[in-house]
């Protein structure tokens, strides 16, 4: 369904277009935004961006997993995982935008 | 900087904007707002077109197709046809996943 992949470069380009900053400065700002979000999440905070979505960190307990290929039991250590809950606005826009296209 | 929400520390959009503004005193506040908003808008717009957004180290946003299915109204037990739809999906990048676990 998706034929194109956007990267940091495309986000910098959009800032260059919208605000007129140099591509270099725009790139650094994209990086700063991602770093501040990452740092907050690593501190265990959630990051809530209205009309976009919420990133939150969940603690997963230790459990015994299984290697699906060999059937062997392997211990899985307790870990922290990041989940993203899209806002209703985002869900509606993604549903509407992709409704006509053939997957 | 940080507000308490349901017992969890939360960073919201305006706090993210403030952090970026504090680090970039040469930029107008309204431009910082526009920069941060542009980043999130570009991501949503890309997914609405069915594109992927890959931000190495942080994570990747993509669109997943959910096939049509027969669902059930949990209150009445009645069968309802649920149409095919597209939903946003986020996969955490390796670097951030490792950082969340102190690696």
N, CA and C atoms of all chains as a GROMACS GRO file, in nm:
protein
  618
    1UNK      N    1   0.083  -0.120   0.000
    1UNK     CA    2   0.000   0.000   0.000
    1UNK      C    3   0.086   0.124   0.000
    2UNK      N    4   0.189   0.126   0.090
    2UNK     CA    5   0.273   0.245   0.092
    2UNK      C    6   0.388   0.228  -0.005
    3UNK      N    7   0.404   0.327  -0.090
    3UNK     CA    8   0.510   0.313  -0.190
    3UNK      C    9   0.628   0.402  -0.156
    4UNK      N   10   0.606   0.496  -0.063
    4UNK     CA   11   0.712   0.590  -0.036
    4UNK      C   12   0.747   0.590   0.113
    5UNK      N   13   0.874   0.614   0.142
    5UNK     CA   14   0.916   0.625   0.281
    5UNK      C   15   0.976   0.762   0.306
    6UNK      N   16   0.920   0.832   0.404
    6UNK     CA   17   0.975   0.962   0.441
    6UNK      C   18   1.083   0.942   0.548
    7UNK      N   19   1.180   1.032   0.549
    7UNK     CA   20   1.286   1.025   0.649
    7UNK      C   21   1.303   1.162   0.713
    8UNK      N   22   1.404   1.173   0.800
    8UNK     CA   23   1.437   1.302   0.860
    8UNK      C   24   1.454   1.411   0.755
    9UNK      N   25   1.512   1.372   0.641
    9UNK     CA   26   1.537   1.469   0.533
    9UNK      C   27   1.408   1.535   0.486
   10UNK      N   28   1.301   1.454   0.474
   10UNK     CA   29   1.173   1.509   0.429
   10UNK      C   30   1.114   1.602   0.533
   11UNK      N   31   1.135   1.570   0.662
   11UNK     CA   32   1.084   1.657   0.769
   11UNK      C   33   1.161   1.789   0.768
   12UNK      N   34   1.294   1.782   0.748
   12UNK     CA   35   1.375   1.904   0.741
   12UNK      C   36   1.331   1.990   0.624
   13UNK      N   37   1.307   1.922   0.512
   13UNK     CA   38   1.262   1.992   0.390
   13UNK      C   39   1.130   2.066   0.417
   14UNK      N   40   1.040   2.003   0.492
   14UNK     CA   41   0.911   2.065   0.522
   14UNK      C   42   0.931   2.190   0.610
   15UNK      N   43   1.026   2.184   0.704
   15UNK     CA   44   1.053   2.299   0.791
   15UNK      C   45   1.115   2.412   0.708
   16UNK      N   46   1.206   2.374   0.621
   16UNK     CA   47   1.267   2.470   0.529
   16UNK      C   48   1.157   2.541   0.449
   17UNK      N   49   1.062   2.465   0.400
   17UNK     CA   50   0.951   2.516   0.318
   17UNK      C   51   0.857   2.605   0.400
   18UNK      N   52   0.821   2.557   0.519
   18UNK     CA   53   0.720   2.627   0.601
   18UNK      C   54   0.776   2.748   0.676
   19UNK      N   55   0.898   2.735   0.728
   19UNK     CA   56   0.951   2.840   0.815
   19UNK      C   57   1.067   2.916   0.749
   20UNK      N   58   1.130   2.854   0.649
   20UNK     CA   59   1.238   2.921   0.580
   20UNK      C   60   1.375   2.910   0.646
   21UNK      N   61   1.388   2.818   0.742
   21UNK     CA   62   1.520   2.796   0.802
   21UNK      C   63   1.606   2.718   0.704
   22UNK      N   64   1.738   2.725   0.720
   22UNK     CA   65   1.827   2.649   0.632
   22UNK      C   66   1.801   2.500   0.654
   23UNK      N   67   1.835   2.420   0.555
   23UNK     CA   68   1.813   2.276   0.567
   23UNK      C   69   1.895   2.219   0.682
   24UNK      N   70   2.013   2.276   0.702
   24UNK     CA   71   2.100   2.231   0.810
   24UNK      C   72   2.036   2.257   0.947
   25UNK      N   73   1.991   2.382   0.969
   25UNK     CA   74   1.924   2.417   1.096
   25UNK      C   75   1.795   2.336   1.113
   26UNK      N   76   1.721   2.319   1.004
   26UNK     CA   77   1.597   2.242   1.011
   26UNK      C   78   1.626   2.099   1.056
   27UNK      N   79   1.731   2.042   1.002
   27UNK     CA   80   1.770   1.905   1.038
   27UNK      C   81   1.804   1.894   1.185
   28UNK      N   82   1.875   1.996   1.236
   28UNK     CA   83   1.911   1.993   1.378
   28UNK      C   84   1.789   2.005   1.468
   29UNK      N   85   1.689   2.082   1.422
   29UNK     CA   86   1.567   2.096   1.502
   29UNK      C   87   1.486   1.967   1.505
   30UNK      N   88   1.482   1.897   1.392
   30UNK     CA   89   1.413   1.768   1.388
   30UNK      C   90   1.480   1.675   1.490
   31UNK      N   91   1.614   1.676   1.490
   31UNK     CA   92   1.689   1.592   1.582
   31UNK      C   93   1.660   1.630   1.728
   32UNK      N   94   1.657   1.762   1.757
   32UNK     CA   95   1.628   1.807   1.894
   32UNK      C   96   1.492   1.759   1.942
   33UNK      N   97   1.393   1.771   1.854
   33UNK     CA   98   1.257   1.729   1.891
   33UNK      C   99   1.257   1.580   1.925
   34UNK      N  100   1.318   1.499   1.839
   34UNK     CA  101   1.321   1.354   1.864
   34UNK      C  102   1.400   1.322   1.991
   35UNK      N  103   1.509   1.397   2.014
   35UNK     CA  104   1.589   1.373   2.135
   35UNK      C  105   1.513   1.406   2.262
   36UNK      N  106   1.442   1.520   2.263
   36UNK     CA  107   1.365   1.556   2.382
   36UNK      C  108   1.256   1.453   2.411
   37UNK      N  109   1.192   1.404   2.304
   37UNK     CA  110   1.088   1.303   2.324
   37UNK      C  111   1.151   1.174   2.378
   38UNK      N  112   1.262   1.133   2.318
   38UNK     CA  113   1.329   1.010   2.362
   38UNK      C  114   1.374   1.021   2.508
   39UNK      N  115   1.435   1.136   2.542
   39UNK     CA  116   1.485   1.154   2.680
   39UNK      C  117   1.372   1.144   2.781
   40UNK      N  118   1.257   1.205   2.750
   40UNK     CA  119   1.143   1.200   2.842
   40UNK      C  120   1.098   1.054   2.859
   41UNK      N  121   1.091   0.980   2.748
   41UNK     CA  122   1.046   0.841   2.753
   41UNK      C  123   1.144   0.755   2.832
   42UNK      N  124   1.274   0.780   2.813
   42UNK     CA  125   1.376   0.704   2.886
   42UNK      C  126   1.365   0.732   3.036
   43UNK      N  127   1.324   0.857   3.073
   43UNK     CA  128   1.301   0.890   3.215
   43UNK      C  129   1.172   0.825   3.266
   44UNK      N  130   1.098   0.761   3.177
   44UNK     CA  131   0.975   0.694   3.217
   44UNK      C  132   0.851   0.782   3.206
   45UNK      N  133   0.867   0.900   3.145
   45UNK     CA  134   0.751   0.988   3.128
   45UNK      C  135   0.675   0.947   3.003
   46UNK      N  136   0.548   0.989   2.995
   46UNK     CA  137   0.479   0.971   2.867
   46UNK      C  138   0.487   1.101   2.790
   47UNK      N  139   0.475   1.090   2.659
   47UNK     CA  140   0.479   1.209   2.574
   47UNK      C  141   0.346   1.216   2.501
   48UNK      N  142   0.272   1.324   2.533
   48UNK     CA  143   0.136   1.335   2.480
   48UNK      C  144   0.129   1.454   2.385
   49UNK      N  145   0.112   1.425   2.258
   49UNK     CA  146   0.104   1.530   2.157
   49UNK      C  147  -0.041   1.538   2.110
   50UNK      N  148  -0.109   1.643   2.152
   50UNK     CA  149  -0.251   1.656   2.121
   50UNK      C  150  -0.274   1.648   1.971
   51UNK      N  151  -0.380   1.585   1.931
   51UNK     CA  152  -0.423   1.561   1.793
   51UNK      C  153  -0.325   1.475   1.712
   52UNK      N  154  -0.219   1.426   1.777
   52UNK     CA  155  -0.126   1.333   1.711
   52UNK      C  156  -0.136   1.196   1.780
   53UNK      N  157  -0.092   1.192   1.906
   53UNK     CA  158  -0.101   1.066   1.978
   53UNK      C  159  -0.017   1.069   2.104
   54UNK      N  160  -0.017   0.959   2.178
   54UNK     CA  161   0.055   0.949   2.304
   54UNK      C  162   0.154   0.834   2.301
   55UNK      N  163   0.278   0.864   2.338
   55UNK     CA  164   0.381   0.761   2.352
   55UNK      C  165   0.391   0.729   2.499
   56UNK      N  166   0.383   0.603   2.535
   56UNK     CA  167   0.403   0.570   2.676
   56UNK      C  168   0.489   0.446   2.693
   57UNK      N  169   0.549   0.438   2.811
   57UNK     CA  170   0.641   0.329   2.840
   57UNK      C  171   0.571   0.229   2.930
   58UNK      N  172   0.578   0.102   2.893
   58UNK     CA  173   0.516  -0.001   2.976
   58UNK      C  174   0.621  -0.098   3.026
   59UNK      N  175   0.600  -0.141   3.150
   59UNK     CA  176   0.692  -0.238   3.210
   59UNK      C  177   0.639  -0.377   3.181
   60UNK      N  178   0.725  -0.461   3.123
   60UNK     CA  179   0.684  -0.599   3.096
   60UNK      C  180   0.752  -0.690   3.198
   61UNK      N  181   0.675  -0.780   3.255
   61UNK     CA  182   0.730  -0.872   3.354
   61UNK      C  183   0.813  -0.980   3.285
   62UNK      N  184   0.898  -1.046   3.362
   62UNK     CA  185   0.978  -1.156   3.309
   62UNK      C  186   0.884  -1.272   3.276
   63UNK      N  187   0.916  -1.347   3.172
   63UNK     CA  188   0.835  -1.466   3.142
   63UNK      C  189   0.921  -1.567   3.068
   64UNK      N  190   0.868  -1.687   3.057
   64UNK     CA  191   0.943  -1.790   2.985
   64UNK      C  192   0.891  -1.795   2.842
   65UNK      N  193   0.980  -1.771   2.749
   65UNK     CA  194   0.941  -1.776   2.609
   65UNK      C  195   0.988  -1.907   2.549
   66UNK      N  196   0.962  -1.922   2.421
   66UNK     CA  197   1.001  -2.045   2.354
   66UNK      C  198   1.056  -2.010   2.217
   67UNK      N  199   1.166  -2.068   2.184
   67UNK     CA  200   1.220  -2.050   2.049
   67UNK      C  201   1.127  -2.125   1.954
   68UNK      N  202   1.057  -2.054   1.866
   68UNK     CA  203   0.956  -2.120   1.783
   68UNK      C  204   1.016  -2.224   1.688
   69UNK      N  205   1.144  -2.209   1.658
   69UNK     CA  206   1.206  -2.302   1.564
   69UNK      C  207   1.248  -2.433   1.634
   70UNK      N  208   1.309  -2.418   1.751
   70UNK     CA  209   1.362  -2.537   1.819
   70UNK      C  210   1.271  -2.588   1.931
   71UNK      N  211   1.175  -2.504   1.975
   71UNK     CA  212   1.087  -2.545   2.083
   71UNK      C  213   1.152  -2.528   2.220
   72UNK      N  214   1.276  -2.483   2.218
   72UNK     CA  215   1.354  -2.466   2.341
   72UNK      C  216   1.300  -2.351   2.427
   73UNK      N  217   1.296  -2.372   2.558
   73UNK     CA  218   1.249  -2.265   2.648
   73UNK      C  219   1.361  -2.164   2.673
   74UNK      N  220   1.327  -2.037   2.664
   74UNK     CA  221   1.428  -1.933   2.692
   74UNK      C  222   1.368  -1.829   2.786
   75UNK      N  223   1.443  -1.789   2.889
   75UNK     CA  224   1.390  -1.688   2.980
   75UNK      C  225   1.387  -1.552   2.912
   76UNK      N  226   1.280  -1.476   2.927
   76UNK     CA  227   1.273  -1.341   2.874
   76UNK      C  228   1.277  -1.246   2.994
   77UNK      N  229   1.378  -1.162   2.999
   77UNK     CA  230   1.399  -1.072   3.112
   77UNK      C  231   1.291  -0.964   3.117
   78UNK      N  232   1.267  -0.909   3.237
   78UNK     CA  233   1.172  -0.798   3.245
   78UNK      C  234   1.227  -0.684   3.161
   79UNK      N  235   1.141  -0.612   3.093
   79UNK     CA  236   1.190  -0.504   3.006
   79UNK      C  237   1.087  -0.394   2.994
   80UNK      N  238   1.132  -0.282   2.942
   80UNK     CA  239   1.042  -0.169   2.918
   80UNK      C  240   1.016  -0.156   2.769
   81UNK      N  241   0.890  -0.143   2.732
   81UNK     CA  242   0.857  -0.126   2.591
   81UNK      C  243   0.780   0.004   2.571
   82UNK      N  244   0.794   0.057   2.450
   82UNK     CA  245   0.728   0.182   2.415
   82UNK      C  246   0.604   0.151   2.334
   83UNK      N  247   0.491   0.213   2.370
   83UNK     CA  248   0.371   0.196   2.289
   83UNK      C  249   0.324   0.333   2.242
   84UNK      N  250   0.266   0.334   2.124
   84UNK     CA  251   0.211   0.458   2.068
   84UNK      C  252   0.062   0.440   2.050
   85UNK      N  253  -0.015   0.532   2.109
   85UNK     CA  254  -0.159   0.530   2.094
   85UNK      C  255  -0.198   0.650   2.008
   86UNK      N  256  -0.238   0.625   1.881
   86UNK     CA  257  -0.272   0.737   1.794
   86UNK      C  258  -0.398   0.809   1.843
   87UNK      N  259  -0.406   0.939   1.818
   87UNK     CA  260  -0.525   1.015   1.856
   87UNK      C  261  -0.640   0.978   1.763
   88UNK      N  262  -0.762   1.013   1.803
   88UNK     CA  263  -0.878   0.987   1.717
   88UNK      C  264  -0.864   1.059   1.585
   89UNK      N  265  -0.810   1.182   1.593
   89UNK     CA  266  -0.793   1.262   1.471
   89UNK      C  267  -0.702   1.189   1.373
   90UNK      N  268  -0.589   1.136   1.425
   90UNK     CA  269  -0.496   1.065   1.337
   90UNK      C  270  -0.563   0.940   1.280
   91UNK      N  271  -0.631   0.864   1.364
   91UNK     CA  272  -0.696   0.742   1.316
   91UNK      C  273  -0.797   0.773   1.206
   92UNK      N  274  -0.875   0.880   1.227
   92UNK     CA  275  -0.975   0.919   1.127
   92UNK      C  276  -0.908   0.960   0.996
   93UNK      N  277  -0.799   1.037   1.008
   93UNK     CA  278  -0.731   1.085   0.886
   93UNK      C  279  -0.667   0.970   0.810
   94UNK      N  280  -0.609   0.874   0.880
   94UNK     CA  281  -0.545   0.760   0.814
   94UNK      C  282  -0.651   0.670   0.750
   95UNK      N  283  -0.763   0.651   0.820
   95UNK     CA  284  -0.871   0.570   0.765
   95UNK      C  285  -0.928   0.636   0.639
   96UNK      N  286  -0.953   0.766   0.645
   96UNK     CA  287  -1.012   0.838   0.532
   96UNK      C  288  -0.914   0.845   0.414
   97UNK      N  289  -0.790   0.874   0.444
   97UNK     CA  290  -0.691   0.891   0.338
   97UNK      C  291  -0.659   0.764   0.262
   98UNK      N  292  -0.675   0.649   0.328
   98UNK     CA  293  -0.640   0.523   0.263
   98UNK      C  294  -0.762   0.443   0.218
   99UNK      N  295  -0.881   0.500   0.239
   99UNK     CA  296  -1.004   0.425   0.212
   99UNK      C  297  -1.020   0.386   0.065
  100UNK      N  298  -0.983   0.473  -0.028
  100UNK     CA  299  -1.007   0.444  -0.170
  100UNK      C  300  -0.894   0.364  -0.234
  101UNK      N  301  -0.774   0.376  -0.176
  101UNK     CA  302  -0.660   0.311  -0.240
  101UNK      C  303  -0.667   0.160  -0.222
  102UNK      N  304  -0.626   0.088  -0.322
  102UNK     CA  305  -0.623  -0.058  -0.313
  102UNK      C  306  -0.494  -0.100  -0.244
  103UNK      N  307  -0.509  -0.179  -0.137
  103UNK     CA  308  -0.393  -0.221  -0.060
  103UNK      C  309  -0.307  -0.314  -0.134
  104UNK      N  310   0.756   2.246   3.423
  104UNK     CA  311   0.780   2.180   3.295
  104UNK      C  312   0.694   2.054   3.280
  105UNK      N  313   0.685   1.980   3.388
  105UNK     CA  314   0.621   1.849   3.377
  105UNK      C  315   0.493   1.848   3.460
  106UNK      N  316   0.386   1.798   3.402
  106UNK     CA  317   0.263   1.796   3.478
  106UNK      C  318   0.229   1.653   3.517
  107UNK      N  319   0.153   1.639   3.623
  107UNK     CA  320   0.113   1.507   3.668
  107UNK      C  321  -0.020   1.473   3.606
  108UNK      N  322  -0.028   1.358   3.546
  108UNK     CA  323  -0.150   1.317   3.482
  108UNK      C  324  -0.169   1.170   3.512
  109UNK      N  325  -0.274   1.138   3.581
  109UNK     CA  326  -0.302   1.000   3.623
  109UNK      C  327  -0.180   0.934   3.685
  110UNK      N  328  -0.107   1.010   3.766
  110UNK     CA  329   0.005   0.951   3.838
  110UNK      C  330   0.130   0.931   3.755
  111UNK      N  331   0.124   0.957   3.626
  111UNK     CA  332   0.241   0.940   3.541
  111UNK      C  333   0.290   1.076   3.497
  112UNK      N  334   0.421   1.093   3.495
  112UNK     CA  335   0.477   1.218   3.444
  112UNK      C  336   0.448   1.226   3.295
  113UNK      N  337   0.406   1.341   3.251
  113UNK     CA  338   0.371   1.357   3.110
  113UNK      C  339   0.437   1.480   3.050
  114UNK      N  340   0.491   1.464   2.931
  114UNK     CA  341   0.539   1.580   2.857
  114UNK      C  342   0.435   1.607   2.748
  115UNK      N  343   0.388   1.730   2.741
  115UNK     CA  344   0.289   1.762   2.638
  115UNK      C  345   0.351   1.852   2.531
  116UNK      N  346   0.276   1.870   2.422
  116UNK     CA  347   0.327   1.944   2.307
  116UNK      C  348   0.385   2.082   2.345
  117UNK      N  349   0.312   2.157   2.430
  117UNK     CA  350   0.359   2.292   2.465
  117UNK      C  351   0.491   2.289   2.542
  118UNK      N  352   0.513   2.184   2.620
  118UNK     CA  353   0.640   2.171   2.694
  118UNK      C  354   0.755   2.138   2.600
  119UNK      N  355   0.725   2.058   2.501
  119UNK     CA  356   0.825   2.024   2.399
  119UNK      C  357   0.864   2.151   2.323
  120UNK      N  358   0.764   2.231   2.287
  120UNK     CA  359   0.788   2.358   2.217
  120UNK      C  360   0.874   2.449   2.304
  121UNK      N  361   0.842   2.455   2.434
  121UNK     CA  362   0.916   2.542   2.525
  121UNK      C  363   1.063   2.500   2.536
  122UNK      N  364   1.087   2.370   2.543
  122UNK     CA  365   1.225   2.321   2.552
  122UNK      C  366   1.305   2.363   2.428
  123UNK      N  367   1.243   2.348   2.311
  123UNK     CA  368   1.310   2.384   2.186
  123UNK      C  369   1.333   2.536   2.181
  124UNK      N  370   1.234   2.612   2.229
  124UNK     CA  371   1.246   2.759   2.230
  124UNK      C  372   1.360   2.802   2.322
  125UNK      N  373   1.370   2.739   2.440
  125UNK     CA  374   1.476   2.774   2.535
  125UNK      C  375   1.615   2.748   2.477
  126UNK      N  376   1.626   2.642   2.398
  126UNK     CA  377   1.756   2.608   2.338
  126UNK      C  378   1.790   2.694   2.217
  127UNK      N  379   1.688   2.760   2.161
  127UNK     CA  380   1.708   2.838   2.039
  127UNK      C  381   1.658   2.981   2.056
  128UNK      N  382   1.725   3.060   2.143
  128UNK     CA  383   1.677   3.196   2.172
  128UNK      C  384   1.673   3.286   2.049
  129UNK      N  385   1.744   3.248   1.943
  129UNK     CA  386   1.743   3.330   1.821
  129UNK      C  387   1.616   3.311   1.738
  130UNK      N  388   1.533   3.212   1.774
  130UNK     CA  389   1.411   3.188   1.697
  130UNK      C  390   1.289   3.249   1.766
  131UNK      N  391   1.195   3.297   1.685
  131UNK     CA  392   1.069   3.347   1.741
  131UNK      C  393   0.989   3.228   1.794
  132UNK      N  394   0.918   3.253   1.904
  132UNK     CA  395   0.833   3.149   1.963
  132UNK      C  396   0.735   3.092   1.859
  133UNK      N  397   0.677   3.181   1.779
  133UNK     CA  398   0.577   3.134   1.681
  133UNK      C  399   0.641   3.044   1.574
  134UNK      N  400   0.770   3.068   1.544
  134UNK     CA  401   0.839   2.981   1.448
  134UNK      C  402   0.868   2.845   1.510
  135UNK      N  403   0.903   2.845   1.638
  135UNK     CA  404   0.929   2.718   1.706
  135UNK      C  405   0.800   2.635   1.708
  136UNK      N  406   0.687   2.703   1.735
  136UNK     CA  407   0.558   2.633   1.733
  136UNK      C  408   0.533   2.572   1.596
  137UNK      N  409   0.562   2.652   1.492
  137UNK     CA  410   0.538   2.608   1.356
  137UNK      C  411   0.629   2.489   1.320
  138UNK      N  412   0.752   2.494   1.369
  138UNK     CA  413   0.849   2.386   1.342
  138UNK      C  414   0.800   2.254   1.403
  139UNK      N  415   0.764   2.261   1.532
  139UNK     CA  416   0.720   2.139   1.601
  139UNK      C  417   0.590   2.087   1.537
  140UNK      N  418   0.497   2.178   1.508
  140UNK     CA  419   0.372   2.135   1.448
  140UNK      C  420   0.394   2.076   1.308
  141UNK      N  421   0.486   2.134   1.232
  141UNK     CA  422   0.516   2.084   1.098
  141UNK      C  423   0.563   1.939   1.103
  142UNK      N  424   0.649   1.908   1.200
  142UNK     CA  425   0.700   1.771   1.212
  142UNK      C  426   0.586   1.671   1.229
  143UNK      N  427   0.496   1.700   1.325
  143UNK     CA  428   0.387   1.605   1.350
  143UNK      C  429   0.286   1.603   1.235
  144UNK      N  430   0.261   1.720   1.175
  144UNK     CA  431   0.167   1.725   1.062
  144UNK      C  432   0.220   1.647   0.942
  145UNK      N  433   0.351   1.659   0.916
  145UNK     CA  434   0.410   1.587   0.802
  145UNK      C  435   0.396   1.437   0.820
  146UNK      N  436   0.417   1.391   0.944
  146UNK     CA  437   0.406   1.247   0.971
  146UNK      C  438   0.263   1.199   0.946
  147UNK      N  439   0.166   1.274   0.998
  147UNK     CA  440   0.025   1.236   0.979
  147UNK      C  441  -0.013   1.242   0.831
  148UNK      N  442   0.029   1.349   0.763
  148UNK     CA  443  -0.003   1.364   0.620
  148UNK      C  444   0.054   1.247   0.539
  149UNK      N  445   0.178   1.208   0.571
  149UNK     CA  446   0.242   1.097   0.497
  149UNK      C  447   0.160   0.970   0.515
  150UNK      N  448   0.121   0.941   0.639
  150UNK     CA  449   0.044   0.818   0.664
  150UNK      C  450  -0.094   0.825   0.599
  151UNK      N  451  -0.152   0.945   0.593
  151UNK     CA  452  -0.282   0.960   0.528
  151UNK      C  453  -0.271   0.929   0.378
  152UNK      N  454  -0.150   0.945   0.322
  152UNK     CA  455  -0.126   0.911   0.181
  152UNK      C  456  -0.088   0.764   0.166
  153UNK      N  457  -0.072   0.695   0.279
  153UNK     CA  458  -0.032   0.554   0.275
  153UNK      C  459   0.119   0.535   0.279
  154UNK      N  460   0.192   0.644   0.302
  154UNK     CA  461   0.338   0.636   0.307
  154UNK      C  462   0.386   0.597   0.447
  155UNK      N  463   0.513   0.556   0.454
  155UNK     CA  464   0.579   0.522   0.579
  155UNK      C  465   0.666   0.638   0.621
  156UNK      N  466   0.692   0.652   0.750
  156UNK     CA  467   0.788   0.753   0.797
  156UNK      C  468   0.889   0.681   0.885
  157UNK      N  469   1.014   0.680   0.840
  157UNK     CA  470   1.116   0.606   0.914
  157UNK      C  471   1.215   0.702   0.976
  158UNK      N  472   1.218   0.707   1.108
  158UNK     CA  473   1.309   0.795   1.181
  158UNK      C  474   1.407   0.707   1.256
  159UNK      N  475   1.516   0.673   1.188
  159UNK     CA  476   1.618   0.583   1.241
  159UNK      C  477   1.654   0.614   1.386
  160UNK      N  478   1.655   0.512   1.469
  160UNK     CA  479   1.694   0.529   1.608
  160UNK      C  480   1.574   0.560   1.696
  161UNK      N  481   1.473   0.629   1.640
  161UNK     CA  482   1.354   0.663   1.717
  161UNK      C  483   1.243   0.560   1.690
  162UNK      N  484   1.207   0.546   1.563
  162UNK     CA  485   1.104   0.449   1.529
  162UNK      C  486   1.046   0.475   1.392
  163UNK      N  487   0.951   0.390   1.351
  163UNK     CA  488   0.890   0.404   1.219
  163UNK      C  489   0.738   0.403   1.230
  164UNK      N  490   0.676   0.496   1.159
  164UNK     CA  491   0.530   0.503   1.153
  164UNK      C  492   0.486   0.441   1.021
  165UNK      N  493   0.387   0.353   1.026
  165UNK     CA  494   0.337   0.296   0.902
  165UNK      C  495   0.187   0.275   0.912
  166UNK      N  496   0.129   0.233   0.801
  166UNK     CA  497  -0.016   0.212   0.796
  166UNK      C  498  -0.042   0.063   0.778
  167UNK      N  499  -0.128   0.008   0.862
  167UNK     CA  500  -0.162  -0.133   0.849
  167UNK      C  501  -0.305  -0.148   0.804
  168UNK      N  502  -0.325  -0.248   0.717
  168UNK     CA  503  -0.460  -0.272   0.668
  168UNK      C  504  -0.528  -0.377   0.755
  169UNK      N  505  -0.647  -0.345   0.801
  169UNK     CA  506  -0.727  -0.442   0.878
  169UNK      C  507  -0.838  -0.491   0.785
  170UNK      N  508  -0.841  -0.621   0.760
  170UNK     CA  509  -0.942  -0.677   0.670
  170UNK      C  510  -1.083  -0.660   0.726
  171UNK      N  511  -1.178  -0.664   0.635
  171UNK     CA  512  -1.318  -0.660   0.675
  171UNK      C  513  -1.348  -0.784   0.759
  172UNK      N  514  -1.434  -0.771   0.857
  172UNK     CA  515  -1.465  -0.886   0.941
  172UNK      C  516  -1.607  -0.872   0.995
  173UNK      N  517  -1.657  -0.983   1.047
  173UNK     CA  518  -1.788  -0.975   1.111
  173UNK      C  519  -1.763  -0.955   1.259
  174UNK      N  520  -1.804  -0.840   1.308
  174UNK     CA  521  -1.784  -0.811   1.450
  174UNK      C  522  -1.913  -0.832   1.525
  175UNK      N  523  -1.908  -0.801   1.653
  175UNK     CA  524  -2.026  -0.821   1.735
  175UNK      C  525  -2.044  -0.700   1.826
  176UNK      N  526  -2.165  -0.653   1.833
  176UNK     CA  527  -2.194  -0.545   1.926
  176UNK      C  528  -2.186  -0.604   2.066
  177UNK      N  529  -2.089  -0.561   2.147
  177UNK     CA  530  -2.069  -0.627   2.277
  177UNK      C  531  -2.190  -0.610   2.371
  178UNK      N  532  -2.271  -0.509   2.346
  178UNK     CA  533  -2.385  -0.487   2.436
  178UNK      C  534  -2.504  -0.576   2.399
  179UNK      N  535  -2.530  -0.584   2.266
  179UNK     CA  536  -2.649  -0.658   2.224
  179UNK      C  537  -2.617  -0.798   2.174
  180UNK      N  538  -2.488  -0.823   2.141
  180UNK     CA  539  -2.450  -0.953   2.089
  180UNK      C  540  -2.479  -0.968   1.941
  181UNK      N  541  -2.535  -0.862   1.884
  181UNK     CA  542  -2.574  -0.861   1.743
  181UNK      C  543  -2.450  -0.861   1.651
  182UNK      N  544  -2.456  -0.934   1.539
  182UNK     CA  545  -2.346  -0.934   1.442
  182UNK      C  546  -2.350  -0.807   1.358
  183UNK      N  547  -2.232  -0.749   1.337
  183UNK     CA  548  -2.225  -0.631   1.249
  183UNK      C  549  -2.107  -0.649   1.155
  184UNK      N  550  -2.124  -0.604   1.031
  184UNK     CA  551  -2.014  -0.613   0.937
  184UNK      C  552  -1.922  -0.494   0.958
  185UNK      N  553  -1.793  -0.524   0.981
  185UNK     CA  554  -1.695  -0.417   0.996
  185UNK      C  555  -1.616  -0.411   0.866
  186UNK      N  556  -1.617  -0.294   0.804
  186UNK     CA  557  -1.548  -0.279   0.675
  186UNK      C  558  -1.396  -0.281   0.692
  187UNK      N  559  -1.330  -0.310   0.582
  187UNK     CA  560  -1.184  -0.302   0.578
  187UNK      C  561  -1.142  -0.161   0.618
  188UNK      N  562  -1.036  -0.150   0.698
  188UNK     CA  563  -0.990  -0.015   0.731
  188UNK      C  564  -0.838  -0.010   0.750
  189UNK      N  565  -0.785   0.110   0.750
  189UNK     CA  566  -0.641   0.130   0.765
  189UNK      C  567  -0.614   0.201   0.896
  190UNK      N  568  -0.516   0.150   0.969
  190UNK     CA  569  -0.484   0.207   1.100
  190UNK      C  570  -0.336   0.243   1.111
  191UNK      N  571  -0.306   0.350   1.188
  191UNK     CA  572  -0.166   0.388   1.207
  191UNK      C  573  -0.095   0.289   1.299
  192UNK      N  574   0.035   0.271   1.274
  192UNK     CA  575   0.113   0.176   1.353
  192UNK      C  576   0.252   0.234   1.378
  193UNK      N  577   0.304   0.215   1.499
  193UNK     CA  578   0.438   0.264   1.531
  193UNK      C  579   0.525   0.151   1.582
  194UNK      N  580   0.645   0.141   1.527
  194UNK     CA  581   0.741   0.041   1.576
  194UNK      C  582   0.862   0.115   1.630
  195UNK      N  583   0.896   0.086   1.755
  195UNK     CA  584   1.008   0.155   1.820
  195UNK      C  585   1.140   0.119   1.753
  196UNK      N  586   1.225   0.218   1.736
  196UNK     CA  587   1.358   0.194   1.677
  196UNK      C  588   1.449   0.122   1.775
  197UNK      N  589   1.552   0.058   1.721
  197UNK     CA  590   1.640  -0.023   1.804
  197UNK      C  591   1.712   0.061   1.910
  198UNK      N  592   1.762   0.176   1.869
  198UNK     CA  593   1.838   0.259   1.963
  198UNK      C  594   1.753   0.301   2.083
  199UNK      N  595   1.630   0.346   2.056
  199UNK     CA  596   1.542   0.390   2.164
  199UNK      C  597   1.500   0.271   2.251
  200UNK      N  598   1.474   0.157   2.186
  200UNK     CA  599   1.438   0.036   2.262
  200UNK      C  600   1.550  -0.002   2.357
  201UNK      N  601   1.673   0.005   2.308
  201UNK     CA  602   1.788  -0.026   2.392
  201UNK      C  603   1.804   0.076   2.504
  202UNK      N  604   1.786   0.204   2.470
  202UNK     CA  605   1.799   0.309   2.573
  202UNK      C  606   1.695   0.292   2.684
  203UNK      N  607   1.573   0.251   2.647
  203UNK     CA  608   1.467   0.230   2.746
  203UNK      C  609   1.507   0.122   2.845
  204UNK      N  610   1.593   0.033   2.800
  204UNK     CA  611   1.635  -0.078   2.885
  204UNK      C  612   1.778  -0.062   2.935
  205UNK      N  613   1.822   0.063   2.938
  205UNK     CA  614   1.951   0.095   2.997
  205UNK      C  615   2.072   0.041   2.924
  206UNK      N  616   2.056   0.011   2.794
  206UNK     CA  617   2.172  -0.041   2.719
  206UNK      C  618   2.243   0.071   2.645
   0.00000   0.00000   0.00000
